[in-house]
Amino acid sequence: MARYTYHCALRWSDMDAYGHVNNARFLTLYEEARAALLFGDAKPAGATGMQRGIVVARHEIDYLRPVDYGDPVQIELWVEEIRPSRFSVAYEMYDDGQLASRARSVLVPYDLAAGRPRRLSDAERTFLTEWRDAAD
């Protein structure tokens, strides 16, 4: 399985009243890791269409343990499924080496100018396949 690893610094604003990362902020941390892969790494690979439009159709998160403010968390992500007009990304978040959360996002390529979903380009499909979970 090819996993993309991203180290994400925690911000004071990520904390809740109990001193843990707020549950809603997990989505922000996952988004930051996903953007690094899909917008940062995809462009040099020739998959530039993602920068022009990707929308989230669904998120699922399992919270396994609290994450305290401190060192950066490590997020591992990979492509779980690729369809002609959508794909899913799976994530695991580690805090101090311990699994703290699992998540999944369903993403849809989107034509912002036309205001409608679109199909993945060949370059996008090739890029996503590099990060595909080989276990499927």
N, C-alpha and C positions, 0 to 999 in steps of 0.2 A: 504494500500500500504506500503510495506517495503522499506524504503529509507536508503541508506548509506550516512552518513554525514562526510565530510572531510573539515578540516580547512586548507587552503593553504596560506602560507605567500607569499606576493608579493616581487619581487626582483627589484632592480634598473634597471636591464636589461630588465624587462618586459615593461618599459615605452616607449612611442613614443615621438616625438618632441613636442606634445601638453600636455604632462604630464599625459596622460591616459595610461592604459594598451593597448598595441598594439593588433590589432585584431588577428594577427597570434599567439600571446602568449596565447590567450584564449584556443587554442588547447593544449598547453603545460600544462596549469593549469588543464584542463579536463583530460588529460593523467595522470597527477600525481595522481589525485583522483581515476581514473579507475585502475591504477596500484596498489594503496593501497588496493583496494578491491580484484581484480583478482589475484594478486600475493601475497599480504600480508595475507589477511583473507582467501583466498581459500586454501592455503596449510594446515593449521591446520584442515580444514574441510575435508581433503582428496582429494581435487580437484587439484592435483599437475600437471596435464597435461597442464594447462594454462601457467605454467612457461616454458614449452618446446616449446611453439609456439602459438601465437595469432597474426593475422594480421588485419589491418583496411581495410575494403573494401569501406567504405563511411563515410563522416562526413557532418553534416548539423549544422549550427550555426545561431541563430537569436540574433542580438545585440540589446538590448532594451534600454540601457543607458550606458554612459561612466563609467569606473571604474578608480578612481584616486588612486595614490600611497598612501599607508597607511596601515591600519590594514589588517590582513588576510581576504581573502574572504571565504565564506562558500559555498561549493559545495555539492549539494544533487544529488545522482544518484540512479538509479534503473534499473532493467532489464525490457525492454518493450516487447520483443518478443524472443521466443526460438524456433529454428528450428533444425533439425537433424545436419546440418553442418554450422550453423551461429546463431548469436544472436545479439540483438540490446540493447544498453544502452542509456537511456535518462538522461539528466542532467539539473539542474538549478543552476545558480551561483548568490549568494546574496552578495551585498556589503553594509555594514552597515545596514543590514536587508531589503534592497530593491532588488527586482529581477532585475538583470542586463543583464542576458543572458539565453537562452535556447539552448540546443544542443542535438544531437543524433548521435551515431556512430553504424555502422554495423560492427561486428567483426566476423572473420572466424578462427576457430581452424586450425592450420597449422602444418604439419609434416615437420620440418626443414630438417631432414635427407633425407627424400624422395623428398622434394621440391614440396609438393602438399597439398591441403586442406585435412582435415580429419573430421570425425564425432565427435560430443561431446561424451565424455565417460559418463557412468551412474553417476559417482561421480560429474563430472562437471555439468551435467544437474540438479542433486539434489541441488548442491550449488547455481546455478543460479536461480532455482525455489524459493529459500528462499528470493531472492531480486526481485521477479517478481511483477509487478504492478497488484494488485488484481482487479482493475477496469475493466480489459479486459475480 
